[in-house]
């Protein structure tokens, strides 16, 4: 007997017109609810049930509508629908600002906080909601005196919203490709070259290489020509220079707004709600980590620089002593990470053991065992039953799973998981997990179940070969589906606290990062593997036809122990010093632009100079300015760094901070027995289920039995707590 979900999945039937009409309808309903509360309740009679609860219910409905309507921008093949979805996002963003600036609502919430601030009759999540509602208004300027100052603050907030939308639009519409000849792409795997678009007209005999697709990465890491690698890197990091002016104005306005509220800078304003609490704590963490990693990073660069010298001299060239950003990915592939045995020329063979769809199935099986979940894929007949037009998914490649709680009586329904794994035009290019429908308690006491989507940009499979994953992308799958698991098992009363989106950013990455650890465990990684030739006789025949020699035996079904050992040896510590130093350089830029010494400094900062100086000094790379015409070859990568205009402004450090938390959780709970169902359930119910309904430090401390420690993170990096 098929199990039918308690709730139907969302249907993807919108048009450009309907998206905007639905956005207006959702916002009108929310605004009407707010107006009724403001008109019917006096501050002297304000209670949680008469003010905060109906405001929360209106907010639940708004978030429910907004998530689906703005999701189209990420996945729709129709440009008009994507544009309408972006306009809807701007409408929702503007409404949030409008709500936060309503004095009548603030007066009511302030009265409720005064009355209920220490009232234990409210459940903890409701008390937390009350404080968050109050903070929303205070941090939006309602403690500022009415008049010119508050009006200026309101204008700044509105302009920031406009600039953020413009920044993202420019990135979306920027050119993301470069045309190169096959000769210029010598060294790039033939399988990738075969899949590239062939040029016409002025691009005849050239191939189109897109920066954000596997071909772009392959060109940077495999192309033998230094000139090619330079051209790709320069084009990639200067693809959206129109955002220089946008970012300059955005930073200046953020700084002005923070100072109007009494903060010394935007970083201090943003940090107040985060787990880090202060910019000083973040700066100390970044500086300390950089000093510990610098010796290994510098030594790594010197080894790669020597490899460059040897390669150039072997081909009759002269090495000028320089090592640039476009050199590092290429030589990183050639030079072993350490003196341990490495993958070397067999590296290409690793991905053959991780065909995408099999890896997804094996990964979900691990999550089933750990967390008490069951994933049941919807068959074509079920899609037809749900929607004759097949609108229960937005593209035919999308796989849809119902998710069930096997720990509950009768396998209670939890929600929907959508997997959209292949690259296509018009789709959001970054690998990510996006909530489509939040979970919360509805007005009648029943449950709104979540829907979550993983979006990836893997190449589509070919008849002779499936999509194959290197170890990095296997780890990425675990990370992004980890966000999805967090989304699915989160169980909060209010939509604003649901799943990873409901957490503060320097905590929200930790749960998904914690699940990456299973990709570095020999037994689990071997269990995930299956050579793709075992999936289909056609794959085996095609593989044998392309191998050298008339007779070539089928390889082992699972990854051999020696190859497995080299995979893990080459990835320990997980990414290496330079990976973290690159992260630190981006974090340092984010922190520097958002904590200038004065407002004048915020308006006169040279962001291109700062970006390049930090990247080069922290990662031990040379400045392209030393070359003739090198100023134009400097990176302006911050112009496409969308984290800086999203929730990660003065917060990009969160990825590194979360690594500390994730390492501590894994080592404390799972290191001894990674497949412990008992610890998996404890983690699910005490961490994932909470979403953001409690302070992140409280959630972590309750799980660990103490406050988090740096020890496990530094141990993983091999740098220890002592310098």
KOLVEX-522925 format. One record per residue (C-alpha): residue in one letter; x, z, y. Coordinates in pm, 1 decimal, decimal comma. Each point is the difference from the previous one (the first is absolute). Example, Ala and Ser with C-alpha at 12.3 -4.5 7.8 and 13.67 -1.06 7.14 Angstrom:
// KOLVEX-522925
- A:1230,0:780,0:-450,0
- S:137,0:-66,0:344,0
END
This chain:
// KOLVEX-522925
- X:0,0:0,0:0,0
- X:142,6:-93,8:340,0
- X:34,4:279,9:250,7
- X:-173,5:-78,8:326,5
- X:146,6:154,1:312,8
- X:-199,5:251,9:197,4
- X:52,7:-212,4:309,2
- X:17,8:-377,7:41,2
- X:324,4:-142,5:136,6
- X:17,1:-131,1:354,9
- X:-98,4:-364,8:33,7
- X:205,6:-241,1:204,3
- X:-262,9:-225,8:154,2
- X:81,4:32,8:370,5
- X:18,5:-281,7:250,3
- X:179,4:14,4:333,7
- X:-337,2:52,1:169,6
- X:-122,3:268,2:-240,4
- X:321,3:201,7:33,5
- X:-47,4:40,1:373,5
- X:-374,1:67,4:-33,2
- X:63,1:261,7:-267,7
- X:272,2:162,2:210,3
- X:-241,4:25,3:292,2
- X:-269,5:141,9:-227,9
- X:233,2:265,8:-143,4
- X:126,2:100,9:343,8
- X:-348,3:5,7:154,2
- X:-119,5:233,1:-276,4
- X:297,7:230,6:46,6
- X:-38,4:0,8:377,9
- X:-373,4:74,4:-32,0
- X:71,7:294,4:-228,7
- X:253,8:134,8:248,3
- X:-241,5:-43,6:290,1
- X:-275,8:184,1:-184,9
- X:229,0:294,5:-73,6
- X:118,1:13,3:361,8
- X:-359,0:-15,2:128,2
- X:-158,6:246,5:-242,6
- X:257,3:280,7:-21,1
- X:122,3:229,7:274,5
- X:350,8:148,6:-24,4
- X:-150,0:348,4:-9,0
- X:-194,6:-91,8:-315,8
- X:262,1:-222,2:-162,3
- X:66,1:65,9:-367,7
- X:196,0:-176,2:-269,8
- X:-321,5:-129,3:-160,9
- X:-151,4:-123,5:326,0
- X:313,2:-162,1:145,8
- X:301,3:-48,0:-225,4
- X:-178,7:-86,4:-325,2
- X:-215,0:-280,3:149,4
- X:304,1:-128,6:193,1
- X:191,2:-8,7:-327,9
- X:-282,3:-182,2:-175,4
- X:-9,0:-259,8:277,4
- X:377,5:-31,6:-28,9
- X:-27,8:-44,7:-377,6
- X:-236,2:-293,8:54,1
- X:228,0:-149,1:264,9
- X:310,3:21,8:-219,2
- X:-196,1:-143,3:-293,6
- X:-100,3:-303,2:204,5
- X:335,3:-43,1:173,4
- X:213,5:-0,2:-314,3
- X:-183,2:-292,0:-159,6
- X:-45,0:-205,9:316,1
- X:365,9:28,8:102,3
- X:121,6:-68,9:-354,8
- X:-91,7:-368,5:33,0
- X:291,1:-48,2:238,1
- X:237,3:76,5:-288,6
- X:-146,1:-225,7:-268,3
- X:-238,6:-267,7:126,8
- X:117,6:-362,0:-30,3
- X:-227,3:-84,2:294,4
- X:179,9:25,4:335,5
- X:-323,9:54,6:192,4
- X:-94,5:289,9:-226,4
- X:345,2:154,8:43,1
- X:-28,6:-35,3:377,1
- X:-346,3:161,3:-3,0
- X:134,1:280,5:-215,1
- X:277,5:64,1:255,3
- X:-257,9:5,1:278,6
- X:-203,7:250,3:-201,1
- X:310,8:216,9:-38,3
- X:46,1:-3,9:377,0
- X:-364,5:101,5:42,9
- X:40,2:293,9:-237,9
- X:327,0:106,3:162,8
- X:-158,4:-10,5:344,5
- X:-292,8:207,2:-124,4
- X:235,7:268,9:-133,0
- X:156,9:24,0:346,5
- X:-346,1:5,9:157,7
- X:-111,8:285,0:-228,7
- X:311,6:206,2:57,5
- X:-55,6:-19,6:377,9
- X:-363,0:119,4:-2,1
- X:-17,7:324,8:195,4
- X:-349,3:82,5:-125,6
- X:110,1:-9,6:-363,5
- X:317,0:193,0:78,3
- X:-200,8:277,6:165,1
- X:-207,0:36,7:-315,9
- X:297,0:-10,3:-238,0
- X:187,8:247,6:219,5
- X:-296,9:237,4:-14,2
- X:-18,5:-30,4:-379,8
- X:372,7:68,7:-35,8
- X:-33,8:310,3:214,4
- X:-288,3:118,7:-216,0
- X:132,4:-100,9:-342,9
- X:376,4:-11,0:41,5
- X:54,4:300,5:-225,9
- X:-331,5:-8,6:-183,3
- X:66,9:21,4:-374,2
- X:-352,9:-119,5:-79,8
- X:119,4:-357,6:52,9
- X:178,8:-158,4:-293,3
- X:370,6:-75,0:67,3
- X:-47,1:-377,0:32,2
- X:-278,6:46,1:256,3
- X:211,2:244,4:202,8
- X:285,2:-251,3:-11,1
- X:-237,8:-274,6:115,3
- X:-113,1:212,0:294,0
- X:357,3:52,8:119,5
- X:75,2:-371,1:-38,1
- X:-307,0:-100,0:201,5
- X:109,9:237,5:275,0
- X:358,0:-130,4:-4,8
- X:-126,0:-359,1:25,7
- X:-158,9:76,0:336,5
- X:283,4:212,9:134,8
- X:263,7:-256,2:-95,7
- X:-213,9:-267,7:165,0
- X:29,4:164,8:339,4
- X:-317,4:205,8:37,6
- X:201,7:302,9:106,4
- X:129,2:-208,7:289,8
- X:-178,8:52,1:332,5
- X:-278,0:-247,5:65,8
- X:91,5:-266,1:252,5
- X:293,2:-237,0:47,6
- X:227,0:162,2:-262,0
- X:-258,1:-13,2:-276,7
- X:-106,9:-349,2:105,8
- X:362,1:-116,2:-18,3
- X:33,3:154,1:-346,8
- X:-314,3:-181,1:-114,5
- X:132,2:-331,4:134,7
- X:330,7:53,5:-181,4
- X:-171,7:69,3:-331,4
- X:-209,3:-314,9:30,2
- X:302,4:-209,8:92,6
- X:198,4:139,8:-294,7
- X:-276,6:-111,8:-233,6
- X:10,8:-349,4:149,5
- X:378,2:-22,9:-25,7
- X:2,1:118,7:-359,9
- X:-252,4:-267,1:-92,5
- X:199,8:-263,9:190,2
- X:323,1:104,2:-175,8
- X:-161,3:-33,2:-343,9
- X:-166,2:-330,1:91,5
- X:334,0:-142,8:113,4
- X:160,1:101,6:-328,4
- X:-282,8:-156,9:-198,4
- X:23,5:-327,4:189,3
- X:380,0:-19,8:21,8
- X:190,7:-267,3:-189,0
- X:124,0:150,5:-325,5
- X:187,8:-292,8:-149,2
- X:311,7:-210,3:36,2
- X:70,7:-346,8:-140,8
- X:321,6:-37,3:-200,8
- X:152,7:-264,9:-225,0
- X:57,6:60,5:-372,2
- X:373,1:-14,8:70,0
- X:-31,9:275,3:260,7
- X:-187,9:204,7:-259,8
- X:263,7:-36,5:-269,5
- X:6,9:320,8:-201,9
- X:-373,3:70,4:29,0
- X:-156,5:0,5:-349,1
- X:-136,1:-338,2:-102,5
- X:-333,5:154,0:-98,2
- X:-55,9:113,7:359,7
- X:108,2:-332,4:149,3
- X:-245,7:-189,8:-220,2
- X:-289,1:194,3:148,6
- X:82,5:-71,3:366,7
- X:-195,3:-236,6:220,8
- X:179,1:-331,5:61,7
- X:26,1:-121,0:357,1
- X:-114,9:-321,2:161,5
- X:93,6:-181,1:319,8
- X:283,0:182,3:175,7
- X:14,4:239,8:-296,2
- X:37,2:-268,2:-265,3
- X:237,9:110,9:-277,5
- X:-40,9:361,2:107,5
- X:-176,3:298,7:-156,7
- X:-215,1:257,0:177,2
- X:137,0:352,7:-41,6
- X:-237,7:277,6:108,5
- X:164,3:324,8:105,5
- X:-261,2:231,8:-148,8
- X:-13,9:-170,3:-340,5
- X:243,9:21,2:-293,0
- X:174,1:-317,4:119,0
- X:95,6:167,0:326,6
- X:154,7:293,5:-180,2
- X:172,7:-232,5:-246,4
- X:151,0:-201,3:286,5
- X:143,0:315,9:154,6
- X:136,0:135,5:-327,2
- X:98,3:-310,6:-198,3
- X:82,3:-286,3:236,2
- X:374,1:-67,9:-26,0
- X:21,5:-140,1:352,7
- X:72,3:264,8:262,7
- X:-146,4:-233,7:261,6
- X:-327,9:-18,8:-194,3
- X:-23,5:376,2:-36,6
- X:69,3:42,3:370,4
- X:-265,4:-253,4:99,6
- X:-262,2:165,7:-219,7
- X:83,5:348,8:126,7
- X:6,5:-101,5:366,3
- X:-325,8:-194,0:-30,3
- X:-164,1:287,5:-185,6
- X:101,9:268,1:250,0
- X:-86,7:-214,3:305,1
- X:-330,6:-142,1:-120,6
- X:-215,5:195,8:245,0
- X:197,4:47,5:321,0
- X:-320,4:-12,2:205,0
- X:-47,6:358,8:-116,6
- X:301,2:120,3:199,1
- X:-208,2:28,2:317,3
- X:-296,6:141,3:-193,0
- X:213,2:272,9:-153,7
- X:165,8:84,9:332,1
- X:-337,2:60,6:164,3
- X:-131,6:187,5:-303,6
- X:291,2:245,6:-7,0
- X:-21,5:62,6:373,9
- X:-374,4:73,0:-19,1
- X:38,4:230,3:-300,3
- X:261,7:197,7:189,0
- X:-215,7:23,3:311,7
- X:-302,0:116,3:-200,0
- X:200,0:271,7:-178,2
- X:139,0:130,9:329,8
- X:-347,9:9,8:153,6
- X:-104,2:229,8:-286,2
- X:298,5:226,3:62,2
- X:227,2:-116,2:-281,5
- X:364,2:-89,5:71,2
- X:-38,0:-334,8:-177,3
- X:-214,4:-197,8:-244,6
- X:195,8:124,7:-303,0
- X:-83,6:361,5:84,9
- X:-365,9:-96,7:42,5
- X:-14,3:-178,0:-335,2
- X:198,3:261,4:-187,7
- X:-238,2:281,6:88,2
- X:-241,2:-101,3:-277,5
- X:262,0:-94,4:-259,0
- X:173,1:211,7:-260,8
- X:332,1:-32,4:182,8
- X:-156,0:166,6:307,3
- X:284,9:-81,3:243,9
- X:225,3:-299,7:78,8
- X:299,3:232,2:-18,3
- X:-64,6:70,7:-366,8
- X:-21,3:-372,6:-74,1
- X:314,0:-82,0:198,5
- X:193,7:273,5:-180,3
- X:-117,6:-125,2:-338,7
- X:94,1:-360,9:79,1
- X:338,4:95,0:143,9
- X:84,3:223,0:-295,3
- X:-103,8:-262,3:-255,0
- X:195,9:-269,3:184,0
- X:318,3:209,0:3,9
- X:-28,2:64,9:-373,7
- X:-61,1:-365,6:-87,1
- X:246,1:-157,2:244,5
- X:314,5:24,0:-218,9
- X:-168,7:-170,6:-295,8
- X:-161,4:-260,4:228,1
- X:327,3:-83,7:172,4
- X:182,1:-25,9:-333,9
- X:-272,5:-232,3:-127,4
- X:36,2:-227,3:303,4
- X:377,4:-8,8:-44,8
- X:-40,8:-108,8:-365,1
- X:-239,8:-277,1:102,9
- X:227,7:-104,2:287,5
- X:285,6:-37,3:-247,7
- X:-223,8:-215,1:-220,2
- X:-74,9:-220,7:300,2
- X:371,4:-34,8:69,7
- X:72,3:-98,0:-361,2
- X:-285,5:-250,0:-14,6
- X:97,3:-169,0:326,5
- X:368,0:-18,7:-87,1
- X:-80,1:-137,3:-347,0
- X:-189,0:-286,7:163,7
- X:281,8:-70,7:245,5
- X:-157,5:177,0:296,3
- X:135,9:265,0:235,3
- X:-161,5:343,2:16,6
- X:-38,9:120,7:359,7
- X:-57,8:363,1:-98,6
- X:-365,2:6,8:106,8
- X:-291,4:114,5:-214,4
- X:-349,4:-62,2:139,1
- X:-357,5:86,0:-89,3
- X:-41,8:-336,2:-175,4
- X:301,0:72,9:-220,8
- X:-120,4:330,5:-139,8
- X:-293,3:-112,9:-224,5
- X:209,1:-279,2:-153,2
- X:308,8:204,1:-81,2
- X:-210,7:294,9:-108,2
- X:-116,6:-221,3:-288,4
- X:356,4:-96,2:-91,9
- X:183,3:331,0:25,0
- X:-74,9:273,7:-256,6
- X:-143,8:320,2:145,4
- X:264,1:204,7:-180,7
- X:263,1:-20,7:-270,1
- X:-266,3:60,4:-264,1
- X:-112,4:-293,6:-219,2
- X:-235,9:-217,2:201,8
- X:-248,3:-277,1:-54,9
- X:235,6:-265,8:130,4
- X:-93,4:-354,0:-107,7
- X:-279,1:130,9:-223,0
- X:-198,0:121,1:300,3
- X:-235,6:-297,7:-15,9
- X:-90,2:100,1:-355,0
- X:-144,2:336,7:105,7
- X:-315,2:-146,7:154,6
- X:-78,4:-185,7:-323,3
- X:-96,4:335,7:-149,6
- X:-244,6:84,2:278,2
- X:-274,5:-263,3:19,2
- X:-236,3:107,6:274,2
- X:-332,7:29,8:-180,8
- X:148,5:178,4:-301,7
- X:187,9:239,6:228,8
- X:-322,7:79,6:185,9
- X:-178,8:78,5:-327,7
- X:285,2:219,4:-125,1
- X:19,5:178,2:335,0
- X:-372,5:76,8:1,3
- X:39,7:138,7:-351,1
- X:257,0:250,3:130,3
- X:-239,7:106,2:276,2
- X:-280,9:33,0:-253,3
- X:206,8:238,7:-211,3
- X:124,3:206,4:291,6
- X:-313,5:35,8:207,7
- X:-290,0:-30,5:-243,8
- X:-119,4:-337,6:123,3
- X:-142,3:-309,9:-162,8
- X:25,0:-348,0:156,3
- X:-256,9:-252,1:-122,7
- X:32,4:-353,5:132,8
- X:-320,5:-175,9:98,0
- X:-57,6:-307,5:-214,8
- X:-132,2:-325,5:141,7
- X:-346,0:81,2:-137,1
- X:-1,0:328,2:190,5
- X:99,5:-176,1:323,2
- X:-289,1:-238,4:-55,1
- X:-237,0:292,5:-59,9
- X:112,2:172,7:318,6
- X:-8,2:-315,6:210,6
- X:-102,1:-351,9:-111,6
- X:226,0:-141,0:274,0
- X:296,4:201,0:-134,3
- X:27,9:177,7:336,7
- X:104,5:323,4:-168,3
- X:355,4:-118,6:76,5
- X:145,2:-199,2:286,3
- X:210,6:-241,5:-209,3
- X:-7,3:-118,3:-359,5
- X:347,5:145,3:-64,4
- X:-116,7:354,2:78,5
- X:-35,6:236,2:-296,3
- X:-257,6:278,4:33,9
- X:2,3:323,8:-200,5
- X:-252,0:277,2:-24,2
- X:183,8:332,1:-16,3
- X:-129,4:292,9:-205,9
- X:86,4:368,6:-32,3
- X:68,7:62,8:-369,9
- X:26,8:374,9:63,0
- X:-362,0:16,7:111,8
- X:-313,8:2,4:-210,5
- X:-113,0:-354,4:-79,4
- X:308,8:-147,3:171,6
- X:-124,3:39,5:357,0
- X:38,2:-300,5:229,6
- X:273,4:28,0:265,8
- X:8,9:-333,9:183,0
- X:134,3:-356,5:2,0
- X:354,6:-130,8:-9,2
- X:61,1:-355,7:124,9
- X:328,3:-175,8:-80,7
- X:81,5:-303,0:216,2
- X:351,9:-81,1:-115,2
- X:90,4:-355,3:100,1
- X:110,9:-149,3:330,6
- X:-226,6:-245,5:180,4
- X:-52,9:-131,6:350,4
- X:-184,7:230,1:236,0
- X:61,4:311,6:-207,5
- X:183,1:305,4:130,8
- X:359,7:-58,0:-104,2
- X:129,7:352,1:-58,6
- X:-48,4:184,9:-326,3
- X:-247,5:276,5:74,8
- X:-297,7:201,7:-115,0
- X:-306,9:-0,2:222,8
- X:-310,1:212,8:-20,6
- X:-314,4:-216,6:11,4
- X:-261,3:272,7:-47,3
- X:76,4:367,7:66,4
- X:-132,7:282,2:-213,1
- X:-209,4:282,1:151,5
- X:-313,6:209,0:-49,8
- X:-308,5:-178,1:129,9
- X:-281,6:162,9:195,4
- X:-211,3:38,7:-313,6
- X:283,4:177,2:-181,3
- X:88,8:-292,9:-226,6
- X:344,3:-155,4:-18,4
- X:124,0:-313,0:176,9
- X:260,8:-133,5:-242,4
- X:315,2:-171,3:125,6
- X:127,1:-352,8:-44,8
- X:368,3:-72,4:45,2
- X:200,7:-323,1:-2,0
- X:360,8:-75,2:-78,6
- X:123,2:-310,4:182,8
- X:323,0:-165,5:-109,5
- X:170,0:-331,9:70,8
- X:148,3:-87,4:-337,4
- X:37,9:-369,3:-86,3
- X:-282,4:-141,6:-209,3
- X:77,1:-49,4:-371,7
- X:79,1:-343,4:-140,7
- X:-124,3:-147,1:-329,0
- X:345,7:37,5:-150,5
- X:80,7:342,8:143,6
- X:-190,0:304,1:131,9
- X:90,0:184,7:318,9
- X:306,4:213,8:-73,4
- X:111,0:317,9:174,3
- X:342,9:137,5:67,7
- X:46,4:375,5:-20,3
- X:-53,8:39,2:376,1
- X:-345,6:-156,3:-22,7
- X:-94,5:205,7:-304,8
- X:76,1:304,7:213,2
- X:-200,0:-145,9:287,8
- X:-301,1:-41,7:-231,1
- X:14,9:367,0:-91,2
- X:21,4:93,6:366,5
- X:-295,4:-205,9:117,4
- X:-225,1:74,2:-296,8
- X:103,1:362,2:53,8
- X:-174,0:-21,6:338,0
- X:-298,9:-145,3:-183,6
- X:-8,5:288,7:-249,9
- X:14,5:244,2:292,8
- X:-291,6:-191,3:153,3
- X:-207,8:-0,8:-318,7
- X:32,9:365,0:-104,6
- X:-21,3:148,3:349,9
- X:-316,2:203,7:31,5
- X:-75,2:113,3:353,1
- X:-322,5:79,0:182,3
- X:90,1:-207,3:305,2
- X:119,6:-361,0:18,3
- X:272,1:72,2:255,5
- X:185,7:211,4:-258,6
- X:-39,9:-237,3:-292,7
- X:307,2:-115,1:-193,4
- X:337,1:-90,6:149,3
- X:-165,2:-127,6:319,0
- X:-130,2:349,6:60,5
- X:343,7:159,8:-0,1
- X:265,0:31,7:268,1
- X:253,3:-279,9:-35,2
- X:303,4:213,7:-83,1
- X:-185,8:133,9:-303,1
- X:-210,6:-297,7:-106,8
- X:285,5:-202,2:-151,8
- X:121,0:284,3:-222,7
- X:-259,3:-27,9:-280,7
- X:62,5:-371,4:-53,2
- X:376,8:40,5:32,8
- X:-15,7:270,2:-265,0
- X:-139,8:-250,8:-251,3
- X:297,3:-233,1:55,2
- X:205,6:241,7:-210,9
- X:-154,5:-134,7:-321,6
- X:184,2:-326,9:66,1
- X:334,7:178,2:-34,8
- X:-77,1:167,1:-334,2
- X:145,2:-189,8:-300,2
- X:-288,0:68,1:-239,8
- X:-269,9:-88,7:253,2
- X:177,4:-310,2:129,0
- X:55,3:-126,1:-353,9
- X:-366,4:62,5:-82,4
- X:-98,6:-207,9:303,8
- X:208,8:-296,1:-114,9
- X:-100,3:-301,2:-207,4
- X:186,3:-329,0:1,8
- X:-237,8:-259,4:135,3
- X:47,1:-234,5:-296,3
- X:-203,2:246,1:-211,5
- X:-302,6:-54,4:222,2
- X:-64,4:-360,6:-101,3
- X:135,9:-262,5:-243,6
- X:7,4:-241,9:294,5
- X:226,8:235,2:193,6
- X:232,3:24,4:-299,7
- X:17,4:-377,0:-41,0
- X:69,1:-53,5:369,7
- X:265,3:271,1:-1,4
- X:178,4:-147,1:-298,8
- X:-12,5:-346,5:153,7
- X:176,4:123,2:314,1
- X:268,0:202,0:-180,0
- X:337,6:-153,9:-74,8
- X:43,4:-112,2:-360,5
- X:-229,2:-156,3:-255,5
- X:-83,5:328,6:-169,3
- X:-51,4:310,6:202,1
- X:-155,9:306,4:-164,5
- X:-279,7:186,0:169,3
- X:138,4:305,0:186,9
- X:-98,4:358,4:-90,7
- X:-358,0:92,2:85,0
- X:102,5:296,7:216,4
- X:295,8:20,0:232,4
- X:319,0:69,5:-202,1
- X:159,5:341,0:45,5
- X:321,8:-142,1:145,5
- X:-185,8:-202,9:261,8
- X:-226,7:295,4:73,4
- X:306,2:218,8:53,9
- X:150,6:-246,0:244,1
- X:-327,7:-26,1:193,0
- X:-10,2:374,5:46,8
- X:372,5:29,8:66,2
- X:-17,7:-257,1:277,0
- X:-295,3:176,8:161,8
- X:145,9:352,4:9,6
- X:-36,4:160,0:239,3
- X:-333,4:-173,3:35,0
- X:97,3:-230,4:283,8
- X:352,4:91,5:104,6
- X:146,1:125,3:325,1
- X:-47,7:-322,4:196,2
- X:-371,1:-13,6:-80,3
- X:-49,2:341,8:154,7
- X:232,9:-73,2:291,4
- X:-214,6:-304,3:85,1
- X:-306,4:222,4:-10,7
- X:174,8:253,9:221,4
- X:87,1:-270,1:255,9
- X:-368,0:-99,8:28,1
- X:-107,9:363,8:18,5
- X:261,5:66,0:269,0
- X:-131,1:-295,2:204,9
- X:-357,3:123,7:-31,5
- X:97,5:349,4:109,6
- X:226,7:-119,0:283,2
- X:-256,6:-225,9:167,3
- X:-261,6:274,1:-16,3
- X:205,4:285,9:144,4
- X:176,4:-132,0:311,2
- X:152,2:248,5:243,0
- X:-238,0:-105,1:276,9
- X:-289,1:-233,8:60,6
- X:234,2:-226,7:195,4
- X:217,8:-24,4:-311,6
- X:-305,9:-102,8:-201,1
- X:-63,1:-288,9:240,0
- X:359,5:-127,2:18,7
- X:115,9:26,6:-362,3
- X:156,1:-310,5:-155,6
- X:-164,2:3,8:-341,2
- X:197,2:-293,9:-138,4
- X:326,6:169,0:91,8
- X:-117,0:329,1:-149,0
- X:-126,2:-158,8:-324,4
- X:324,5:-186,4:-61,8
- X:229,3:284,9:98,9
- X:-172,9:245,6:-232,9
- X:-19,8:-242,1:-291,2
- X:362,6:-104,0:30,7
- X:148,4:345,1:59,5
- X:-199,0:177,3:-271,1
- X:37,3:-278,6:-258,9
- X:361,4:-94,8:89,9
- X:-83,8:-362,3:84,6
- X:145,5:-222,3:271,8
- X:-186,1:-112,5:310,6
- X:-74,5:-376,2:3,6
- X:86,8:10,2:370,5
- X:366,8:-34,3:-102,2
- X:-77,9:-359,4:-101,6
- X:-32,3:-290,5:240,4
- X:-361,5:4,4:109,4
- X:-45,5:314,2:-203,9
- X:-234,2:167,0:247,0
- X:-280,1:-230,3:-116,7
- X:78,1:93,9:-359,4
- X:-61,4:369,9:53,9
- X:-292,7:148,2:-186,3
- X:-330,8:64,9:173,1
- X:-158,8:121,7:-320,3
- X:-186,5:275,3:183,1
- X:-234,1:-270,2:132,3
- X:-151,4:-40,2:-348,4
- X:34,4:365,8:-99,9
- X:-373,3:71,1:-16,6
- X:47,4:364,5:-95,2
- X:99,2:56,1:364,6
- X:-347,3:-96,6:121,5
- X:-196,4:153,7:-286,3
- X:-18,7:356,1:-119,7
- X:377,9:24,0:-38,3
- X:102,9:5,0:366,9
- X:239,8:295,8:29,5
- X:-70,0:31,4:-370,8
- X:203,0:-255,9:-192,2
- X:220,0:289,6:-113,9
- X:-296,7:87,3:-221,6
- X:128,1:-219,3:-283,2
- X:322,5:201,9:-18,1
- X:-174,9:333,3:50,3
- X:-244,6:-90,4:-275,8
- X:292,9:-76,7:-229,7
- X:101,2:364,2:34,0
- X:-346,3:115,3:-102,5
- X:-39,5:-253,0:-281,5
- X:338,3:88,1:-152,5
- X:-84,0:370,0:12,9
- X:-336,3:-52,8:-169,6
- X:141,3:-218,9:-275,7
- X:295,1:222,8:-81,8
- X:-213,3:314,1:8,1
- X:-292,0:-124,9:-209,6
- X:96,4:-310,4:-198,6
- X:374,2:-14,7:-54,2
- X:-14,7:196,2:-327,1
- X:-296,4:-196,8:-138,2
- X:-95,3:-308,8:203,6
- X:-309,6:-69,8:-213,4
- X:-136,7:354,2:11,4
- X:-377,9:-33,2:22,5
- X:-22,1:362,3:110,0
- X:229,7:-54,8:299,3
- X:-163,2:-335,9:71,4
- X:-341,1:163,6:22,6
- X:137,4:284,9:211,4
- X:150,9:-255,8:237,6
- X:-323,3:-199,5:10,1
- X:-224,9:294,0:80,5
- X:227,0:204,0:227,5
- X:164,0:-286,2:194,3
- X:-174,2:-336,7:-32,8
- X:-357,1:127,9:-2,5
- X:51,3:184,0:328,3
- X:62,9:-317,9:202,2
- X:62,4:122,3:352,7
- X:-258,2:279,4:-6,6
- X:271,5:264,4:34,2
- X:326,1:22,1:186,9
- X:258,3:-199,6:-197,8
- X:250,0:284,5:-10,0
- X:-268,1:226,0:-143,0
- X:-79,1:-252,2:-275,0
- X:365,2:-43,1:-93,4
- X:80,1:369,0:11,3
- X:-296,6:83,2:-221,3
- X:112,4:-260,5:-255,0
- X:366,4:103,3:4,0
- X:-60,1:372,8:29,5
- X:235,5:3,9:301,0
- X:85,7:-207,1:307,0
- X:159,1:-341,3:-69,6
- X:377,6:-19,7:-28,3
- X:261,4:-270,6:72,3
- X:190,3:84,4:-318,0
- X:-159,8:-250,5:-240,4
- X:19,6:-288,2:250,9
- X:366,2:59,2:73,9
- X:70,5:41,3:-371,0
- X:-154,0:-342,6:-67,0
- X:224,4:-151,0:265,6
- X:302,2:174,6:-146,9
- X:95,9:159,9:330,7
- X:-92,9:364,9:-57,1
- X:-111,5:258,2:251,9
- X:354,9:68,8:115,6
- X:182,9:-259,4:208,6
END
